[in-house]
Amino acid sequence: MRYLLPFLLLPLTLELSAQRQWGVNDSTTYAIGGDTVLIASRKALHRALPGDTVLLRDFSVAEDEDLYIRDVDHWSASDWYVLVGSRYIGSQTTLWRTTDAGVTWSIDESFLPATEIVSVNQMAITPDGTAYLFNGYYQSEILRSSDRGVTWSRWLHSLIAHYYGIIPCGNTAFIYGMVGDGFRPALWQVPDTLWALTDIQFWSGCHNSGAPGCHNPPFPIQDYPDVVSYFEEFAAGLCLALPVEEGRDDFAAISLVLDPEGAAFRLTGLAAGDHVAVFDASGRSVQVGRSGDRFTLPGLAMGIYSVAVRTGDEIRHVRFFKP
């Protein structure tokens, strides 16, 4: 549902999978579970209620007019992050966190032992429960946490790069950003061998044009929103073409049949107690209706979606394209 804010002059945009841009993304909605919808203006965070909005926190700093809300992410309907920084990339940022739905806030510095840099460009929390911080500019790095942000470790770092984000795809993912001396847009799939490593200098090869496994736009493109839009659409096509890992032999097969009109799908192979969640191409959870093994897709846009089925400690993924 889209909520209107009469005191905001710019139109609302859907929640992003990448960092907001100064003067571009005001205002942005985030559906974060239950009936909780957050709306970020340039400097303030609101909670949308039917027919009304409530100001949760104003992140303005009188001494620095260039500060704005760069990103909003969440673990649950009450546990959120708000990243505040300058519109100038590479400057210092502040990561705020609330665990009580915005009643109280604190500055989260749990990632500091893993880095000497405090210039977080954006944050991402993927469906498998891993959180990523894309940190630094020109000498950039990716930090990650698997314990809900309690501790962080440096995953990889690279010179002359500005990472923009990670796009989940079943059991793998794509990383993209601006690389090389000329900061050329590039996207690459995370190698299987990279997932288990920490604190490594990793060169994707994308610093050089034409490197195998690196994808570059076939036309000049530099503006951040355009880079994000291009690679999210491009990665969706790559994701659809990738085979889905079968998992353990004793884990029952899951298959998906999409209705011809694309408004619903059925899952076969579900067991009692299985938990089913649906995610868009950016890894954010989307709301679906369920009746037995049939799932409806109200209002979902065209694109690639991933269905995660959890049976005990096992997770299976299947993907589909909604026309």
C-alpha positions as CSV (number, residue, x, y, z in Angstrom):
1,M,0.0,0.0,0.0
2,R,1.3,3.5,-0.8
3,Y,0.8,6.1,1.9
4,L,0.7,9.8,1.0
5,L,2.6,12.4,2.9
6,P,1.0,15.8,2.3
7,F,4.0,17.6,3.8
8,L,6.5,16.0,1.4
9,L,6.6,17.6,-2.0
10,L,8.4,14.8,-3.9
11,P,6.7,11.6,-4.9
12,L,7.2,8.4,-3.0
13,T,9.4,5.7,-4.5
14,L,9.4,2.0,-3.8
15,E,11.9,0.6,-1.4
16,L,15.4,0.4,-2.9
17,S,18.0,-2.4,-2.9
18,A,20.7,0.2,-3.0
19,Q,21.8,3.4,-1.3
20,R,19.5,6.3,-1.6
21,Q,20.7,9.4,-3.5
22,W,20.7,13.0,-2.3
23,G,17.8,14.8,-4.0
24,V,16.8,11.7,-6.0
25,N,14.9,9.3,-3.7
26,D,12.8,11.5,-1.5
27,S,10.7,9.8,-0.2
28,T,11.2,6.1,0.0
29,T,8.9,3.5,1.6
30,Y,10.1,0.3,3.3
31,A,7.6,-2.5,4.2
32,I,9.5,-4.3,7.0
33,G,7.0,-6.8,8.4
34,G,3.5,-7.0,9.7
35,D,1.8,-3.7,9.2
36,T,5.0,-1.7,9.7
37,V,5.8,0.7,6.8
38,L,8.6,3.1,7.2
39,I,9.0,6.3,5.1
40,A,12.4,8.0,4.8
41,S,12.4,11.6,3.6
42,R,15.8,13.2,3.1
43,K,16.6,13.6,6.8
44,A,13.7,12.1,8.8
45,L,12.2,8.7,9.3
46,H,8.4,8.2,9.6
47,R,6.1,5.3,10.3
48,A,3.0,5.1,8.1
49,L,-0.3,4.4,9.7
50,P,-3.7,4.3,7.9
51,G,-4.6,7.9,7.2
52,D,-1.6,9.3,9.2
53,T,2.1,9.3,9.7
54,V,4.2,9.5,12.8
55,L,7.7,11.1,13.0
56,L,10.1,8.5,14.5
57,R,13.3,10.5,14.4
58,D,14.8,13.5,12.6
59,F,18.4,12.8,11.8
60,S,19.2,16.4,10.8
61,V,22.5,17.9,12.1
62,A,22.4,21.7,12.1
63,E,26.2,21.9,11.6
64,D,26.1,19.7,8.5
65,E,23.3,20.4,6.0
66,D,24.7,17.8,3.6
67,L,23.8,14.8,5.9
68,Y,20.9,12.7,4.8
69,I,19.5,9.2,5.2
70,R,21.4,6.9,2.8
71,D,19.9,3.6,3.6
72,V,17.3,1.8,5.7
73,D,17.5,-2.0,6.5
74,H,15.9,-4.3,9.0
75,W,16.1,-7.6,10.8
76,S,12.5,-7.6,11.9
77,A,9.5,-5.3,12.3
78,S,11.1,-3.8,15.4
79,D,14.9,-4.1,14.7
80,W,16.0,-1.5,12.1
81,Y,19.2,0.2,10.8
82,V,19.3,3.8,9.4
83,L,22.5,4.8,7.7
84,V,23.2,8.5,7.8
85,G,26.0,10.2,5.8
86,S,27.0,13.1,3.6
87,R,25.9,13.4,0.0
88,Y,29.6,13.3,-0.8
89,I,30.7,9.7,-1.2
90,G,33.8,8.8,0.9
91,S,32.9,10.9,3.9
92,Q,32.3,9.6,7.4
93,T,28.9,7.9,8.1
94,T,26.9,6.9,11.1
95,L,25.0,3.7,11.5
96,W,21.9,4.1,13.8
97,R,20.0,1.1,15.2
98,T,16.7,0.6,17.0
99,T,15.6,-2.7,18.5
100,D,12.2,-1.4,19.8
101,A,10.5,-0.1,16.7
102,G,12.0,3.4,16.9
103,V,11.3,4.2,20.6
104,T,15.1,4.4,21.4
105,W,18.1,4.7,19.1
106,S,21.8,4.1,19.5
107,I,24.8,4.4,17.3
108,D,25.9,1.0,16.2
109,E,29.7,0.7,16.1
110,S,29.9,-3.1,16.2
111,F,31.7,-3.2,12.9
112,L,34.6,-1.0,13.9
113,P,36.9,-3.9,15.1
114,A,36.8,-5.2,11.5
115,T,37.9,-2.0,9.8
116,E,39.8,1.2,10.0
117,I,37.3,3.0,7.7
118,V,34.0,4.5,8.7
119,S,32.5,5.4,5.3
120,V,29.7,2.9,4.8
121,N,28.1,3.4,1.4
122,Q,25.2,1.0,1.9
123,M,24.0,-2.0,3.9
124,A,22.3,-5.2,2.8
125,I,20.6,-8.0,4.7
126,T,20.1,-11.0,2.5
127,P,17.5,-13.8,2.9
128,D,20.0,-16.3,4.3
129,G,20.4,-14.0,7.4
130,T,23.8,-12.5,6.4
131,A,24.3,-8.7,6.6
132,Y,26.8,-6.8,4.5
133,L,28.3,-3.4,4.8
134,F,29.8,-1.8,1.7
135,N,32.5,0.4,3.2
136,G,35.1,2.8,1.8
137,Y,35.7,4.6,-1.4
138,Y,38.7,4.1,-3.7
139,Q,40.1,1.7,-1.2
140,S,36.9,-0.2,-0.5
141,E,35.8,-3.3,1.3
142,I,32.8,-5.5,2.2
143,L,32.2,-6.5,5.8
144,R,29.7,-9.2,6.7
145,S,27.9,-10.5,9.8
146,S,26.1,-13.8,10.3
147,D,25.0,-13.1,13.9
148,R,22.5,-10.3,13.4
149,G,25.1,-7.6,13.5
150,V,26.7,-8.6,16.8
151,T,30.1,-9.1,15.2
152,W,31.5,-8.3,11.8
153,S,34.5,-9.5,9.7
154,R,36.1,-8.1,6.6
155,W,35.2,-10.4,3.7
156,L,37.1,-8.8,0.9
157,H,38.8,-5.6,0.0
158,S,40.1,-4.0,-3.2
159,L,41.9,-0.9,-4.4
160,I,40.3,1.5,-6.9
161,A,36.8,0.2,-6.4
162,H,33.5,1.5,-5.1
163,Y,31.1,-1.4,-4.3
164,Y,27.4,-0.6,-4.7
165,G,25.7,-3.8,-3.5
166,I,25.0,-7.5,-3.6
167,I,22.1,-9.1,-5.5
168,P,21.1,-12.5,-4.1
169,C,20.3,-15.4,-6.5
170,G,19.4,-18.6,-4.8
171,N,22.6,-20.1,-3.5
172,T,24.9,-17.5,-5.1
173,A,24.9,-13.7,-5.6
174,F,26.2,-11.0,-7.8
175,I,28.3,-8.0,-6.6
176,Y,28.4,-4.8,-8.6
177,G,29.9,-1.3,-8.4
178,M,32.4,1.0,-10.1
179,V,35.8,-0.4,-10.6
180,G,39.2,0.4,-12.2
181,D,41.0,3.7,-12.5
182,G,38.1,5.0,-14.6
183,F,35.4,3.7,-12.1
184,R,33.7,1.8,-14.9
185,P,30.4,0.0,-13.9
186,A,30.9,-3.8,-13.5
187,L,29.1,-6.8,-12.1
188,W,30.4,-10.3,-11.3
189,Q,29.1,-13.5,-9.8
190,V,30.6,-14.4,-6.4
191,P,32.8,-17.6,-6.9
192,D,31.9,-20.6,-4.8
193,T,35.4,-20.5,-3.3
194,L,35.0,-17.0,-2.0
195,W,32.1,-17.5,0.4
196,A,34.2,-19.2,3.1
197,L,37.1,-16.8,3.0
198,T,37.7,-13.7,5.1
199,D,40.0,-10.7,5.0
200,I,41.3,-11.2,1.5
201,Q,42.5,-8.9,-1.3
202,F,40.2,-9.9,-4.1
203,W,40.5,-8.7,-7.7
204,S,37.5,-9.8,-9.7
205,G,39.3,-9.0,-12.9
206,C,36.7,-6.3,-13.6
207,H,39.3,-3.6,-13.2
208,N,40.2,-4.5,-16.8
209,S,37.7,-4.3,-19.6
210,G,36.7,-7.5,-21.3
211,A,37.7,-9.8,-18.4
212,P,35.9,-13.2,-18.4
213,G,33.0,-13.3,-15.9
214,C,32.7,-9.5,-15.7
215,H,29.7,-7.7,-17.1
216,N,29.8,-4.1,-18.2
217,P,27.0,-2.0,-19.7
218,P,27.4,-1.8,-23.5
219,F,26.8,1.9,-23.4
220,P,28.3,4.8,-21.3
221,I,26.6,5.0,-17.9
222,Q,27.9,6.6,-14.7
223,D,25.0,8.0,-12.7
224,Y,24.4,6.0,-9.6
225,P,20.6,5.3,-10.1
226,D,21.1,4.3,-13.7
227,V,23.9,1.9,-12.7
228,V,21.7,0.3,-10.0
229,S,18.7,-0.1,-12.3
230,Y,20.7,-1.5,-15.1
231,F,22.5,-4.2,-13.1
232,E,19.4,-5.2,-11.1
233,E,17.6,-5.9,-14.3
234,F,20.7,-7.6,-15.9
235,A,21.3,-9.8,-12.8
236,A,17.7,-10.9,-12.9
237,G,18.2,-12.4,-16.3
238,L,21.5,-14.0,-15.3
239,C,19.8,-15.4,-12.2
240,L,17.0,-17.0,-14.1
241,A,19.4,-18.8,-16.4
242,L,21.5,-20.3,-13.5
243,P,20.7,-23.9,-12.4
244,V,19.2,-24.2,-8.9
245,E,21.3,-26.3,-6.6
246,E,19.6,-29.5,-5.7
247,G,20.8,-29.7,-2.1
248,R,20.9,-33.0,-0.1
249,D,19.5,-36.2,-1.5
250,D,17.3,-36.8,1.5
251,F,15.7,-33.3,1.2
252,A,12.5,-33.6,-0.7
253,A,12.4,-32.0,-4.1
254,I,10.4,-28.8,-4.4
255,S,8.9,-27.7,-7.7
256,L,7.0,-24.6,-8.7
257,V,4.2,-24.2,-11.2
258,L,3.2,-20.7,-12.1
259,D,-0.4,-20.0,-13.2
260,P,-0.5,-18.9,-16.9
261,E,-1.6,-15.3,-16.0
262,G,1.3,-15.1,-13.5
263,A,-1.0,-14.1,-10.5
264,A,-0.3,-17.2,-8.4
265,F,1.9,-20.4,-8.2
266,R,1.7,-23.8,-6.6
267,L,4.5,-25.6,-4.8
268,T,4.7,-29.4,-4.8
269,G,6.7,-31.3,-2.4
270,L,5.9,-29.2,0.7
271,A,5.9,-31.0,4.1
272,A,3.9,-30.1,7.2
273,G,5.6,-27.3,9.1
274,D,7.6,-26.0,6.1
275,H,8.1,-22.2,6.1
276,V,7.9,-20.5,2.7
277,A,9.1,-17.0,2.0
278,V,9.3,-15.1,-1.3
279,F,12.0,-12.5,-2.2
280,D,12.4,-10.1,-5.0
281,A,15.6,-9.8,-7.1
282,S,17.1,-7.5,-4.5
283,G,16.6,-10.0,-1.7
284,R,13.8,-8.2,0.1
285,S,10.9,-10.2,1.4
286,V,7.6,-9.6,-0.5
287,Q,4.1,-10.3,0.8
288,V,2.1,-13.2,-0.8
289,G,-1.1,-14.9,0.1
290,R,-1.3,-18.6,0.9
291,S,-3.9,-21.3,0.8
292,G,-2.4,-24.8,1.2
293,D,0.2,-25.2,-1.5
294,R,-1.2,-22.3,-3.6
295,F,0.4,-18.8,-3.3
296,T,-1.1,-15.6,-4.7
297,L,1.0,-12.7,-5.8
298,P,-1.1,-9.5,-5.3
299,G,0.4,-6.5,-7.0
300,L,3.9,-7.8,-7.6
301,A,5.7,-6.2,-10.5
302,M,7.2,-8.1,-13.4
303,G,10.6,-9.6,-12.6
304,I,12.6,-12.5,-11.1
305,Y,11.5,-13.8,-7.7
306,S,13.1,-16.4,-5.4
307,V,11.1,-18.8,-3.2
308,A,12.8,-20.1,-0.1
309,V,11.4,-23.2,1.6
310,R,12.8,-24.0,5.0
311,T,12.5,-27.5,6.4
312,G,14.1,-27.7,9.8
313,D,17.7,-26.4,9.2
314,E,17.6,-27.0,5.4
315,I,16.7,-24.4,2.9
316,R,15.7,-24.9,-0.7
317,H,15.4,-22.2,-3.3
318,V,13.4,-22.1,-6.5
319,R,13.1,-19.1,-8.9
320,F,10.4,-17.9,-11.2
321,F,9.8,-15.1,-13.6
322,K,6.5,-13.1,-13.0
323,P,5.3,-11.7,-16.4
